[in-house]
Amino acid sequence: MELNLKNPLVFLDLETTGINVAADRIVEIALIKVLPGGKEEKKLLRINPEMPIPKHASEIHGIYDEDVKDEPTFKSVAKSLAKFIEGCDLAGYNSNRFDIPLLAEEFLRAEVDIDLKKRKFVDVQAIFHKMEKRTLAAALKFYCQEELKDAHSAMADTQATYDVLKGQLDMYENVEVEDDKGKVSVPIQNNVDALSDFSTFDRNVDFMGRIVYDENNVEVFNFGKNKGVPVEKVLKEQPGYYSWMMNGDFPLYTKKVLTAIKLRGSFNK
């Protein structure tokens, strides 16, 4: 089944120096832009991360320091990447929890102003895990009857993710699902709004889910001693908490969201 799109949808996959969103960097990025009507545009870039690539990371994706020493930095390509995904929704495999948060961090480091929160996100892994609970290689075999070759190659993984989503649309067309509250629906529909809603586990305010919306759409902390407590309440009653987070090892985007809430807060008036 081909995708029913209102906006272009960009599938992406990152190979990185590690899995710490706040500290690690991109070494390769692959993008497949699917336009309404089905036309595709592909972009593959190696990136100099401006830091050594740990051995364990290189052993996974096969990219070593020597391979990227003469490649452009993210900052030098950030504007062209931002233009490539301008006006597009985003999709990937585990992208809501890793690729998109890390990409947002890189744009902030490069001082390129791009508001990714305005986009719709489709996480193919989340759909897969909710429906079948397996891996990307298993997903490709299950939905497309194909073997994943060159696993952990950014373009191979990105192509597989695109193919899996189309297979999911075919397999789950008109399939009813009962959620944990007993509500029955047909969640897999050929539109990005529905897919984005279904593939989102948490109602995150920041990408990493340190701050989330509660059932009343109030921003609350999602970790530590203040878990479940409204952010504005914590900032009002524990003024040092803001400084602790701003000086701590939290992603830049989390700090940006926290600062926006602080500046907006009624306790500042």
PyMOL commands that set and color helices and strands:
alter all, ss='L'
color gray80, all
select helices_A, chain A and resi 55-61+65-68+74-84+95-109+116-118+124-131+136-144+154-171+192-198+224-226+231-237+239-246+252-264+266-268
alter helices_A, ss='H'
color red, helices_A
select strands_A, chain A and resi 9-16+26-34+40-46+89-92+121-123+177-178+184-185+211-213+219-221
alter strands_A, ss='S'
color yellow, strands_A
deselect
rebuild
show_as cartoon
